[in-house]
Amino acid sequence: MTPFIAEIIGTMLMILLGNGVVANVVLKGTKGNNSGWIVITTAWAFAVFVGVVVAGPVSGAHLNPIVTLGLALVGKFAWSQLASYVLAQIIGAMLGAFLVWLSHKDHFAATDDEGAKLACFSTGPAIRNYSSNLISEIIGTFVLIFVIFYLAGPNVSIADAADAKIGLGSIGALPVAILVWAIGLSLGGTTGYAINPARDLGPRIVHSLLLKGNSDWSYAWIPILGPIIGSTLAAFCYILLS
C-alpha cells in the first residue's frame, strides 16, 4: 500500500458507497427507491468515513483534489505530491462509478429517466443558474476546507510537510463524516454538493463512456471551478487568521 494506491482505494470506496446510495434512491425498482435526501446525505457521510478509515493511515485520506490543494496552499502538504494525489483520486472515482453501474446494471436498464441515471454519477443543479450554482459550490467547499484546517490542527511545521500525513485521516474519520453530513443536509440541496472535482469529473467521464447519454458537460465546470475557488478562499482565510 502506497499513498497513491491508498488514495485510489479510498476514493473508490467513497464513490462506490456515495454514488451507490444515489442509485439506490433514484433508480427504478430498487429496495431504496424514493427513500429521500436524508438517506442520501447520511450514506454519503458514511461513505466518506469508510474511505478515510482505509486510506487515512497511509495517505492522509484526502480523497479530494481540493483537500490536497488547500493543505498545500497553507504549507501542510508538499506541492510535489499534488499531481499524483489528484490523479489517484480521479482514477479512484472512476473505478467507484464503474462499480456502481455494475452493481445496479439491471436498474439502470429499467430506468427511463436519463437525468436520474446521470445523478448516479455526477452532480447537477436543482435550479440551473450558473452564477448561483457556482456560489453554492464555493460556499460548501469553503466550509469543508476551512473546518478541516482546524480539525487537522495548526501545529505541523513546513519542514515536516514532505513526510507528514496531514489530511482527513490524521484527525479520525468521524469528525469529517459529520462535517460532510452537515454540509449535505444544510447546503447540498442546490447543486448536490459536489465539493470535490474528482467526485464529479471521474464519474461523469464513466457515464459518458458507459451510458453514452447526455453527460451535461455544459455544467461540468461548476463542480470543478467552484471547489477550487472555495478551497483557495478557505486557505487564504486560515492563513490570515493564524
N, C-alpha and C positions, 0 to 999 in steps of 0.2 A: 504494500500500500504506500503510494507516494502522494504528496499533496495534489498533483494533477489528477490521479485516479480517484482520490477521495472526493474532489470537487465534482468529478463526473458522476460518481455513485450517489453522493449526497443530493446533488441536483436532480438526478434521475428519479430517486425515490420521492423527493418533494413533488416533482411534476406528476409522477405516476399517481400519487395519492391526491394531490391538489386538483389536477385536471380530471382525475378519476371520479371525484365526488361531483364535479360538474356534469360529467357524462351520466352518472347515476341519477342525477336530479332531472336533467333536461331531455334525455333520450327516451324514445317510446318503448314502453314495455318493461323497464327496469323495476326492481323492487322499491327503489327510492324515488321513482318518478314524481315530480311536483312536490317534493318534501321541503323545498324553500331555501331562503337565503341564510337562515340560521344554520342549517345543515352544511351549506357550502362554506361559510366563513369559519365554522368550527373545525371542519375537516381540513381546511387549508392551514389553520393554525397547527393542528396535529401533524400535518404533512411537513411543515417547517420543523417541528420538534423531531420527527423521525430523521430527516436529512441532517440536522445538526448533531444528533446523537451519534450517527455513523461517521460523519466527516470531521466533526469537531476536534477530536484528539490528534488528527493528522494534519489537516489543512487550516484549521480555524473555522471551517464551515461557513465560508462567505456565501456560497450558493447564489450569488447575485453580483453582476458586474459593478453595480453602483455601491455596494458594500465595499468591494475591493477598491474602487475609485475613491470613495470617501475616506477610507483608512489610509490610503496612500497620500491623499491631499493633506491630512493632518500629521503625517510623519509616523504613522503606526504600521505601515506596510511598505515593503520595498517596491519601488516603481518597476524594477527589473522583472518582477514576477507577475505584474498586472496582466500582460498579454496571455500568458499561459493559463492563468486562472480564468480569464474571460472565455478563452477557447474551451476549456474544460466545462465551464458552466453551460455554454451553448450546446456542446455535444451531449451533456447530461440531460438537458431539457429536451433535446430532440429524441433521445432514447426513451425518456419517460413518456413523451407524447405518443411515440410509436406503440409502447406497451399499453397505453390507454386505448388506442384504436384496436389493438389486437384482442384485448380482453373484452371489448364492447362491440366487436365487429358485427354481430348479428343485429344489435340495437341501432348501430349506425345505418345498416341496410334497411331497417324497419322504419326509420325516421325520415319524414319528407322535408322537414323544416331545415333548410340549409343554414340558417342563422344559428339554430340550436346546435348543429354539428360543429360549426366554426367555434362556438362558445366553449366546446370541449377542448379546444386547442389554444385559443388566444382570446384576448380581451376585446371589448367593444363598448361604445358609449350608450348609455340609456337615452340620452338626447344628443344627437350629433351636432356639436358646436365646437369646432376645433380649438378655439381660444379658451373656452370654458373647460373642455376636456384636458387641455394641456395644463391649465392651472390646477385642476383636480389631481393630476398625476404629480405635479410639482409639490403640492401641499402634502399629499400622502407620503411621498418619498422623503420629504423633509422631516416629517415626524419619525419615520422609520430610522433614518440615518442619525438624526440628532439624538434620539434616545439611545441608540446603540452605542454612540460615543460614550455616553455616561454609564451605560451598563458595563461596557468593556473596561472602563476605568482609565484615568488620565496619567497613570504613573509608569508608563513604559517609555524609556528613553529612545531617541532616534538611533543611537548606536546599536540598539538591540533589534532594530526593525527588520534586518535581513533574516534573522533567525526566529524571532518571536512569532508564535502562532496567535496573532491577535485577530479576533473576529467573533463570530457568533458562538463558536464552540468554547471560547475562553470564558464565557460568562454563564455557561449552563444553558440547556435548551429551553427550559420552561419560560423564563422571562421573555425570550424572543418570541416564543409561540403566543404568549399572552399579548405582546405588542402587536403582532400581525393580526391577531383576532380582533383587537380593539380597532385597528385601522380598517379592517374589513367591515366590521359592524357599523362604524361611525362615518367612514369616508368612502367606503368601497362601492356604494350603490350608483355612483355617477358614471364610472368608467370600468368597473370590475377590478379596480385597484391592482394594476399590473405591478407597479413599484419595483419592477425588475425587468430590464430589457431582454435578458436571456429567457426568462419565463414566457415572454410573449413572442419573441422573434423565432426561437428554435421550434416551438410547436407550430407556429404559423407556416414555417417552411415545410414541416412534415404534413400539415393539412394540404398545402398546395401540391405536394407530391403524391399523397395517398388518395385524397378525395377529388382532387382536380376541379374543385369548385371555385367560387369567388372567395379568395382569402382576405379580401378587404385590405389590399396593400396601400390604398389611399389613406387609411387610418394608421398604418403600422408605425409611422414615425412618431406618433404621440407617445406610446409606451416606451420609446427609446429616448427621445429628447427630454420629455418631462422628468423621468427619473434622473437623468444626468444633471439637469438644472437643479432639481431638488437636492440631490446629493452634494453638489458644489455649494449651494447656499447653506446647507447644514454644516458643511466643513468650515465655511467662512465664519459662520456664527459661533461655532465651537472654538475656533482659534481666537476670535475676538473676545470671547468671554473667559477664556482660560487664563 
